[in-house]
C-alpha cells in the first residue's frame, strides 16, 4: 500500500507540511470511505452533530 508521502518528492520540510495538510483535507472532506458507507468523515461528523440532543 502506497502512502501519500511515497507518491512525490518534497523540496523541503515546509513543502512536505503543506502537502500533508492538503492530503488530510482531501482524506476527510473529499474521499469517500467504504467503512463509512461511502461517505466522507466530514459528512459523518456533520450528520452526527446535526442530531438533536436528547
N, CA, C, O and CB atoms as a CASP TS submission, in Angstrom:
PFRMAT TS
TARGET T0000
AUTHOR 0000-0000-0000
METHOD Language model
MODEL 1
PARENT N/A
ATOM      1  N   UNK     1       0.840  -1.183   0.000  1.00  0.00           N
ATOM      2  CA  UNK     1       0.000   0.000   0.000  1.00  0.00           C
ATOM      3  C   UNK     1       0.884   1.245   0.000  1.00  0.00           C
ATOM      4  O   UNK     1       1.722   1.423   0.884  1.00  0.00           O
ATOM      5  CB  UNK     1      -0.955  -0.001   1.219  1.00  0.00           C
ATOM      6  N   UNK     2       0.689   2.093  -0.992  1.00  0.00           N
ATOM      7  CA  UNK     2       1.474   3.324  -1.068  1.00  0.00           C
ATOM      8  C   UNK     2       0.820   4.401  -0.219  1.00  0.00           C
ATOM      9  O   UNK     2      -0.395   4.599  -0.260  1.00  0.00           O
ATOM     10  CB  UNK     2       1.617   3.800  -2.533  1.00  0.00           C
ATOM     11  N   UNK     3       1.623   5.069   0.525  1.00  0.00           N
ATOM     12  CA  UNK     3       1.136   6.151   1.360  1.00  0.00           C
ATOM     13  C   UNK     3       1.281   7.462   0.593  1.00  0.00           C
ATOM     14  O   UNK     3       1.967   7.519  -0.427  1.00  0.00           O
ATOM     15  CB  UNK     3       1.903   6.204   2.711  1.00  0.00           C
ATOM     16  N   UNK     4       0.635   8.509   1.086  1.00  0.00           N
ATOM     17  CA  UNK     4       0.650   9.799   0.386  1.00  0.00           C
ATOM     18  C   UNK     4       2.063  10.325   0.204  1.00  0.00           C
ATOM     19  O   UNK     4       2.361  10.947  -0.816  1.00  0.00           O
ATOM     20  CB  UNK     4      -0.182  10.821   1.145  1.00  0.00           C
ATOM     21  N   UNK     5       2.935  10.089   1.169  1.00  0.00           N
ATOM     22  CA  UNK     5       4.291  10.647   1.095  1.00  0.00           C
ATOM     23  C   UNK     5       5.207   9.840   0.187  1.00  0.00           C
ATOM     24  O   UNK     5       6.310  10.288  -0.128  1.00  0.00           O
ATOM     25  CB  UNK     5       4.895  10.723   2.481  1.00  0.00           C
ATOM     26  N   UNK     6       4.773   8.659  -0.238  1.00  0.00           N
ATOM     27  CA  UNK     6       5.575   7.857  -1.160  1.00  0.00           C
ATOM     28  C   UNK     6       5.344   8.251  -2.606  1.00  0.00           C
ATOM     29  O   UNK     6       6.056   7.781  -3.494  1.00  0.00           O
ATOM     30  CB  UNK     6       5.268   6.389  -0.978  1.00  0.00           C
ATOM     31  N   UNK     7       4.370   9.098  -2.857  1.00  0.00           N
ATOM     32  CA  UNK     7       3.975   9.407  -4.234  1.00  0.00           C
ATOM     33  C   UNK     7       4.655  10.630  -4.819  1.00  0.00           C
ATOM     34  O   UNK     7       4.493  10.913  -6.006  1.00  0.00           O
ATOM     35  CB  UNK     7       2.506   9.603  -4.295  1.00  0.00           C
ATOM     36  N   UNK     8       5.410  11.356  -4.017  1.00  0.00           N
ATOM     37  CA  UNK     8       6.039  12.559  -4.545  1.00  0.00           C
ATOM     38  C   UNK     8       7.339  12.868  -3.821  1.00  0.00           C
ATOM     39  O   UNK     8       7.590  12.378  -2.720  1.00  0.00           O
ATOM     40  CB  UNK     8       5.091  13.740  -4.439  1.00  0.00           C
ATOM     41  N   UNK     9       8.151  13.682  -4.458  1.00  0.00           N
ATOM     42  CA  UNK     9       9.371  14.164  -3.820  1.00  0.00           C
ATOM     43  C   UNK     9       9.094  15.547  -3.261  1.00  0.00           C
ATOM     44  O   UNK     9       8.397  16.353  -3.877  1.00  0.00           O
ATOM     45  CB  UNK     9      10.572  14.190  -4.821  1.00  0.00           C
ATOM     46  N   UNK    10       9.640  15.806  -2.106  1.00  0.00           N
ATOM     47  CA  UNK    10       9.428  17.083  -1.451  1.00  0.00           C
ATOM     48  C   UNK    10      10.681  17.933  -1.568  1.00  0.00           C
ATOM     49  O   UNK    10      11.805  17.450  -1.436  1.00  0.00           O
ATOM     50  CB  UNK    10       9.044  16.886   0.022  1.00  0.00           C
ATOM     51  N   UNK    11      10.452  19.213  -1.821  1.00  0.00           N
ATOM     52  CA  UNK    11      11.565  20.153  -1.955  1.00  0.00           C
ATOM     53  C   UNK    11      12.226  20.370  -0.601  1.00  0.00           C
ATOM     54  O   UNK    11      13.452  20.401  -0.498  1.00  0.00           O
ATOM     55  CB  UNK    11      11.081  21.498  -2.541  1.00  0.00           C
ATOM     56  N   UNK    12      11.411  20.520   0.428  1.00  0.00           N
ATOM     57  CA  UNK    12      11.913  20.732   1.785  1.00  0.00           C
ATOM     58  C   UNK    12      10.823  20.359   2.780  1.00  0.00           C
ATOM     59  O   UNK    12       9.738  19.937   2.382  1.00  0.00           O
ATOM     60  CB  UNK    12      12.370  22.206   1.992  1.00  0.00           C
ATOM     61  N   UNK    13      11.099  20.510   4.058  1.00  0.00           N
ATOM     62  CA  UNK    13      10.126  20.110   5.076  1.00  0.00           C
ATOM     63  C   UNK    13       8.869  20.975   5.033  1.00  0.00           C
ATOM     64  O   UNK    13       7.780  20.495   5.350  1.00  0.00           O
ATOM     65  CB  UNK    13      10.757  20.186   6.460  1.00  0.00           C
ATOM     66  N   UNK    14       9.004  22.227   4.650  1.00  0.00           N
ATOM     67  CA  UNK    14       7.827  23.103   4.534  1.00  0.00           C
ATOM     68  C   UNK    14       6.890  22.606   3.426  1.00  0.00           C
ATOM     69  O   UNK    14       5.670  22.592   3.591  1.00  0.00           O
ATOM     70  CB  UNK    14       8.264  24.567   4.249  1.00  0.00           C
ATOM     71  N   UNK    15       7.469  22.206   2.315  1.00  0.00           N
ATOM     72  CA  UNK    15       6.690  21.653   1.216  1.00  0.00           C
ATOM     73  C   UNK    15       5.964  20.381   1.670  1.00  0.00           C
ATOM     74  O   UNK    15       4.793  20.181   1.346  1.00  0.00           O
ATOM     75  CB  UNK    15       7.601  21.354   0.003  1.00  0.00           C
ATOM     76  N   UNK    16       6.660  19.532   2.416  1.00  0.00           N
ATOM     77  CA  UNK    16       6.038  18.299   2.924  1.00  0.00           C
ATOM     78  C   UNK    16       4.881  18.626   3.859  1.00  0.00           C
ATOM     79  O   UNK    16       3.836  17.979   3.784  1.00  0.00           O
ATOM     80  CB  UNK    16       7.079  17.425   3.656  1.00  0.00           C
ATOM     81  N   UNK    17       5.038  19.610   4.736  1.00  0.00           N
ATOM     82  CA  UNK    17       3.960  20.008   5.659  1.00  0.00           C
ATOM     83  C   UNK    17       2.731  20.491   4.885  1.00  0.00           C
ATOM     84  O   UNK    17       1.602  20.137   5.227  1.00  0.00           O
ATOM     85  CB  UNK    17       4.452  21.121   6.620  1.00  0.00           C
ATOM     86  N   UNK    18       2.951  21.297   3.844  1.00  0.00           N
ATOM     87  CA  UNK    18       1.836  21.803   3.045  1.00  0.00           C
ATOM     88  C   UNK    18       1.104  20.670   2.344  1.00  0.00           C
ATOM     89  O   UNK    18      -0.125  20.666   2.281  1.00  0.00           O
ATOM     90  CB  UNK    18       2.332  22.817   2.018  1.00  0.00           C
ATOM     91  N   UNK    19       1.852  19.713   1.821  1.00  0.00           N
ATOM     92  CA  UNK    19       1.230  18.580   1.143  1.00  0.00           C
ATOM     93  C   UNK    19       0.480  17.693   2.130  1.00  0.00           C
ATOM     94  O   UNK    19      -0.552  17.122   1.777  1.00  0.00           O
ATOM     95  CB  UNK    19       2.285  17.761   0.399  1.00  0.00           C
ATOM     96  N   UNK    20       0.969  17.568   3.345  1.00  0.00           N
ATOM     97  CA  UNK    20       0.266  16.799   4.367  1.00  0.00           C
ATOM     98  C   UNK    20      -1.078  17.448   4.689  1.00  0.00           C
ATOM     99  O   UNK    20      -2.086  16.751   4.812  1.00  0.00           O
ATOM    100  CB  UNK    20       1.124  16.681   5.641  1.00  0.00           C
ATOM    101  N   UNK    21      -1.104  18.757   4.824  1.00  0.00           N
ATOM    102  CA  UNK    21      -2.362  19.469   5.086  1.00  0.00           C
ATOM    103  C   UNK    21      -3.330  19.254   3.932  1.00  0.00           C
ATOM    104  O   UNK    21      -4.518  19.020   4.155  1.00  0.00           O
ATOM    105  CB  UNK    21      -2.107  20.983   5.298  1.00  0.00           C
ATOM    106  N   UNK    22      -2.838  19.329   2.710  1.00  0.00           N
ATOM    107  CA  UNK    22      -3.688  19.095   1.536  1.00  0.00           C
ATOM    108  C   UNK    22      -4.255  17.682   1.545  1.00  0.00           C
ATOM    109  O   UNK    22      -5.435  17.478   1.262  1.00  0.00           O
ATOM    110  CB  UNK    22      -2.898  19.334   0.242  1.00  0.00           C
ATOM    111  N   UNK    23      -3.401  16.700   1.873  1.00  0.00           N
ATOM    112  CA  UNK    23      -3.845  15.315   1.903  1.00  0.00           C
ATOM    113  C   UNK    23      -4.897  15.086   2.988  1.00  0.00           C
ATOM    114  O   UNK    23      -5.906  14.426   2.740  1.00  0.00           O
ATOM    115  CB  UNK    23      -2.655  14.389   2.122  1.00  0.00           C
ATOM    116  N   UNK    24      -4.673  15.620   4.178  1.00  0.00           N
ATOM    117  CA  UNK    24      -5.634  15.464   5.271  1.00  0.00           C
ATOM    118  C   UNK    24      -6.970  16.070   4.889  1.00  0.00           C
ATOM    119  O   UNK    24      -8.015  15.482   5.165  1.00  0.00           O
ATOM    120  CB  UNK    24      -5.106  16.112   6.558  1.00  0.00           C
ATOM    121  N   UNK    25      -6.955  17.231   4.262  1.00  0.00           N
ATOM    122  CA  UNK    25      -8.190  17.861   3.809  1.00  0.00           C
ATOM    123  C   UNK    25      -8.907  16.964   2.792  1.00  0.00           C
ATOM    124  O   UNK    25     -10.113  16.745   2.902  1.00  0.00           O
ATOM    125  CB  UNK    25      -7.894  19.246   3.192  1.00  0.00           C
ATOM    126  N   UNK    26      -8.179  16.456   1.821  1.00  0.00           N
ATOM    127  CA  UNK    26      -8.759  15.560   0.819  1.00  0.00           C
ATOM    128  C   UNK    26      -9.346  14.311   1.469  1.00  0.00           C
ATOM    129  O   UNK    26     -10.474  13.918   1.172  1.00  0.00           O
ATOM    130  CB  UNK    26      -7.703  15.165  -0.219  1.00  0.00           C
ATOM    131  N   UNK    27      -8.575  13.691   2.357  1.00  0.00           N
ATOM    132  CA  UNK    27      -8.977  12.442   3.003  1.00  0.00           C
ATOM    133  C   UNK    27     -10.257  12.613   3.824  1.00  0.00           C
ATOM    134  O   UNK    27     -11.111  11.726   3.840  1.00  0.00           O
ATOM    135  CB  UNK    27      -7.852  11.928   3.898  1.00  0.00           C
ATOM    136  N   UNK    28     -10.386  13.740   4.495  1.00  0.00           N
ATOM    137  CA  UNK    28     -11.518  13.956   5.390  1.00  0.00           C
ATOM    138  C   UNK    28     -12.741  14.589   4.736  1.00  0.00           C
ATOM    139  O   UNK    28     -13.849  14.442   5.253  1.00  0.00           O
ATOM    140  CB  UNK    28     -11.088  14.805   6.515  1.00  0.00           C
ATOM    141  N   UNK    29     -12.574  15.285   3.620  1.00  0.00           N
ATOM    142  CA  UNK    29     -13.702  16.016   3.049  1.00  0.00           C
ATOM    143  C   UNK    29     -14.066  15.620   1.619  1.00  0.00           C
ATOM    144  O   UNK    29     -15.147  15.975   1.150  1.00  0.00           O
ATOM    145  CB  UNK    29     -13.404  17.463   3.083  1.00  0.00           C
ATOM    146  N   UNK    30     -13.207  14.906   0.922  1.00  0.00           N
ATOM    147  CA  UNK    30     -13.474  14.575  -0.483  1.00  0.00           C
ATOM    148  C   UNK    30     -13.575  13.064  -0.703  1.00  0.00           C
ATOM    149  O   UNK    30     -14.496  12.595  -1.372  1.00  0.00           O
ATOM    150  CB  UNK    30     -12.376  15.156  -1.378  1.00  0.00           C
ATOM    151  N   UNK    31     -12.647  12.314  -0.153  1.00  0.00           N
ATOM    152  CA  UNK    31     -12.564  10.867  -0.399  1.00  0.00           C
ATOM    153  C   UNK    31     -13.631  10.123   0.392  1.00  0.00           C
ATOM    154  O   UNK    31     -13.684  10.215   1.618  1.00  0.00           O
ATOM    155  CB  UNK    31     -11.167  10.333  -0.030  1.00  0.00           C
ATOM    156  N   UNK    32     -14.478   9.386  -0.315  1.00  0.00           N
ATOM    157  CA  UNK    32     -15.479   8.572   0.384  1.00  0.00           C
ATOM    158  C   UNK    32     -14.791   7.325   0.940  1.00  0.00           C
ATOM    159  O   UNK    32     -13.768   6.878   0.422  1.00  0.00           O
ATOM    160  CB  UNK    32     -16.663   8.178  -0.574  1.00  0.00           C
ATOM    161  N   UNK    33     -15.372   6.775   2.003  1.00  0.00           N
ATOM    162  CA  UNK    33     -14.795   5.621   2.693  1.00  0.00           C
ATOM    163  C   UNK    33     -15.831   4.492   2.731  1.00  0.00           C
ATOM    164  O   UNK    33     -16.970   4.703   3.148  1.00  0.00           O
ATOM    165  CB  UNK    33     -14.334   6.005   4.141  1.00  0.00           C
ATOM    166  N   UNK    34     -15.434   3.312   2.302  1.00  0.00           N
ATOM    167  CA  UNK    34     -16.332   2.168   2.286  1.00  0.00           C
ATOM    168  C   UNK    34     -16.838   1.882   3.701  1.00  0.00           C
ATOM    169  O   UNK    34     -18.016   1.578   3.888  1.00  0.00           O
ATOM    170  CB  UNK    34     -15.623   0.929   1.700  1.00  0.00           C
ATOM    171  N   UNK    35     -15.952   1.977   4.700  1.00  0.00           N
ATOM    172  CA  UNK    35     -16.333   1.708   6.077  1.00  0.00           C
ATOM    173  C   UNK    35     -17.324   2.713   6.639  1.00  0.00           C
ATOM    174  O   UNK    35     -17.939   2.468   7.677  1.00  0.00           O
ATOM    175  CB  UNK    35     -15.119   1.682   6.934  1.00  0.00           C
ATOM    176  N   UNK    36     -17.483   3.838   5.964  1.00  0.00           N
ATOM    177  CA  UNK    36     -18.450   4.861   6.380  1.00  0.00           C
ATOM    178  C   UNK    36     -19.623   4.915   5.408  1.00  0.00           C
ATOM    179  O   UNK    36     -20.268   5.952   5.252  1.00  0.00           O
ATOM    180  CB  UNK    36     -17.774   6.245   6.474  1.00  0.00           C
ATOM    181  N   UNK    37     -19.888   3.787   4.759  1.00  0.00           N
ATOM    182  CA  UNK    37     -20.988   3.672   3.794  1.00  0.00           C
ATOM    183  C   UNK    37     -20.861   4.691   2.662  1.00  0.00           C
ATOM    184  O   UNK    37     -21.829   5.348   2.278  1.00  0.00           O
ATOM    185  CB  UNK    37     -22.330   3.852   4.503  1.00  0.00           C
ATOM    186  N   UNK    38     -19.646   4.801   2.144  1.00  0.00           N
ATOM    187  CA  UNK    38     -19.305   5.695   1.032  1.00  0.00           C
ATOM    188  C   UNK    38     -19.506   7.177   1.342  1.00  0.00           C
ATOM    189  O   UNK    38     -19.753   7.978   0.441  1.00  0.00           O
ATOM    190  CB  UNK    38     -20.125   5.332  -0.166  1.00  0.00           C
ATOM    191  N   UNK    39     -19.400   7.530   2.602  1.00  0.00           N
ATOM    192  CA  UNK    39     -19.430   8.939   2.998  1.00  0.00           C
ATOM    193  C   UNK    39     -18.030   9.356   3.410  1.00  0.00           C
ATOM    194  O   UNK    39     -17.176   8.517   3.696  1.00  0.00           O
ATOM    195  CB  UNK    39     -20.446   9.184   4.157  1.00  0.00           C
ATOM    196  N   UNK    40     -17.806  10.654   3.437  1.00  0.00           N
ATOM    197  CA  UNK    40     -16.527  11.166   3.933  1.00  0.00           C
ATOM    198  C   UNK    40     -16.613  11.282   5.451  1.00  0.00           C
ATOM    199  O   UNK    40     -17.713  11.363   5.997  1.00  0.00           O
ATOM    200  CB  UNK    40     -16.172  12.550   3.282  1.00  0.00           C
ATOM    201  N   UNK    41     -15.477  11.293   6.142  1.00  0.00           N
ATOM    202  CA  UNK    41     -15.513  11.516   7.584  1.00  0.00           C
ATOM    203  C   UNK    41     -16.224  12.825   7.946  1.00  0.00           C
ATOM    204  O   UNK    41     -16.929  12.886   8.953  1.00  0.00           O
ATOM    205  CB  UNK    41     -14.096  11.524   8.143  1.00  0.00           C
ATOM    206  N   UNK    42     -16.046  13.850   7.148  1.00  0.00           N
ATOM    207  CA  UNK    42     -16.716  15.123   7.403  1.00  0.00           C
ATOM    208  C   UNK    42     -18.233  14.971   7.334  1.00  0.00           C
ATOM    209  O   UNK    42     -18.952  15.506   8.178  1.00  0.00           O
ATOM    210  CB  UNK    42     -16.248  16.181   6.401  1.00  0.00           C
ATOM    211  N   UNK    43     -18.718  14.245   6.335  1.00  0.00           N
ATOM    212  CA  UNK    43     -20.156  14.035   6.203  1.00  0.00           C
ATOM    213  C   UNK    43     -20.726  13.282   7.403  1.00  0.00           C
ATOM    214  O   UNK    43     -21.811  13.604   7.887  1.00  0.00           O
ATOM    215  CB  UNK    43     -20.460  13.274   4.916  1.00  0.00           C
ATOM    216  N   UNK    44     -19.993  12.279   7.878  1.00  0.00           N
ATOM    217  CA  UNK    44     -20.444  11.513   9.036  1.00  0.00           C
ATOM    218  C   UNK    44     -20.523  12.411  10.261  1.00  0.00           C
ATOM    219  O   UNK    44     -21.513  12.383  10.991  1.00  0.00           O
ATOM    220  CB  UNK    44     -19.504  10.323   9.303  1.00  0.00           C
ATOM    221  N   UNK    45     -19.491  13.204  10.488  1.00  0.00           N
ATOM    222  CA  UNK    45     -19.495  14.111  11.641  1.00  0.00           C
ATOM    223  C   UNK    45     -20.571  15.184  11.504  1.00  0.00           C
ATOM    224  O   UNK    45     -21.221  15.545  12.484  1.00  0.00           O
ATOM    225  CB  UNK    45     -18.123  14.769  11.804  1.00  0.00           C
ATOM    226  N   UNK    46     -20.754  15.686  10.306  1.00  0.00           N
ATOM    227  CA  UNK    46     -21.784  16.695  10.071  1.00  0.00           C
ATOM    228  C   UNK    46     -23.170  16.142  10.421  1.00  0.00           C
ATOM    229  O   UNK    46     -23.973  16.821  11.061  1.00  0.00           O
ATOM    230  CB  UNK    46     -21.750  17.168   8.600  1.00  0.00           C
ATOM    231  N   UNK    47     -23.437  14.917   9.999  1.00  0.00           N
ATOM    232  CA  UNK    47     -24.712  14.273  10.326  1.00  0.00           C
ATOM    233  C   UNK    47     -24.840  14.043  11.825  1.00  0.00           C
ATOM    234  O   UNK    47     -25.891  14.303  12.410  1.00  0.00           O
ATOM    235  CB  UNK    47     -24.847  12.942   9.578  1.00  0.00           C
ATOM    236  N   UNK    48     -23.775  13.557  12.441  1.00  0.00           N
ATOM    237  CA  UNK    48     -23.787  13.283  13.878  1.00  0.00           C
ATOM    238  C   UNK    48     -24.087  14.554  14.677  1.00  0.00           C
ATOM    239  O   UNK    48     -24.939  14.546  15.565  1.00  0.00           O
ATOM    240  CB  UNK    48     -22.440  12.686  14.318  1.00  0.00           C
ATOM    241  N   UNK    49     -23.394  15.630  14.365  1.00  0.00           N
ATOM    242  CA  UNK    49     -23.558  16.856  15.148  1.00  0.00           C
ATOM    243  C   UNK    49     -24.821  17.642  14.796  1.00  0.00           C
ATOM    244  O   UNK    49     -25.145  18.617  15.474  1.00  0.00           O
ATOM    245  CB  UNK    49     -22.359  17.737  14.955  1.00  0.00           C
ATOM    246  N   UNK    50     -25.535  17.234  13.749  1.00  0.00           N
ATOM    247  CA  UNK    50     -26.789  17.896  13.437  1.00  0.00           C
ATOM    248  C   UNK    50     -27.974  17.206  14.126  1.00  0.00           C
ATOM    249  O   UNK    50     -29.109  17.671  14.021  1.00  0.00           O
ATOM    250  CB  UNK    50     -27.002  17.927  11.928  1.00  0.00           C
ATOM    251  N   UNK    51     -27.711  16.106  14.824  1.00  0.00           N
ATOM    252  CA  UNK    51     -28.758  15.400  15.554  1.00  0.00           C
ATOM    253  C   UNK    51     -29.157  16.216  16.785  1.00  0.00           C
ATOM    254  O   UNK    51     -28.309  16.854  17.410  1.00  0.00           O
ATOM    255  CB  UNK    51     -28.283  13.977  15.965  1.00  0.00           C
ATOM    256  N   UNK    52     -30.433  16.196  17.130  1.00  0.00           N
ATOM    257  CA  UNK    52     -30.851  16.902  18.339  1.00  0.00           C
ATOM    258  C   UNK    52     -30.295  16.228  19.602  1.00  0.00           C
ATOM    259  O   UNK    52     -30.144  15.007  19.652  1.00  0.00           O
ATOM    260  CB  UNK    52     -32.384  16.968  18.408  1.00  0.00           C
ATOM    261  N   UNK    53     -30.005  17.014  20.578  1.00  0.00           N
ATOM    262  CA  UNK    53     -29.514  16.489  21.850  1.00  0.00           C
ATOM    263  C   UNK    53     -30.734  16.022  22.661  1.00  0.00           C
ATOM    264  O   UNK    53     -31.700  16.762  22.845  1.00  0.00           O
ATOM    265  CB  UNK    53     -28.672  17.580  22.641  1.00  0.00           C
ATOM    266  N   UNK    54     -30.659  14.781  23.134  1.00  0.00           N
ATOM    267  CA  UNK    54     -31.797  14.236  23.908  1.00  0.00           C
ATOM    268  C   UNK    54     -31.433  14.081  25.368  1.00  0.00           C
ATOM    269  O   UNK    54     -32.259  13.640  26.167  1.00  0.00           O
ATOM    270  CB  UNK    54     -32.247  12.878  23.340  1.00  0.00           C
TER
END
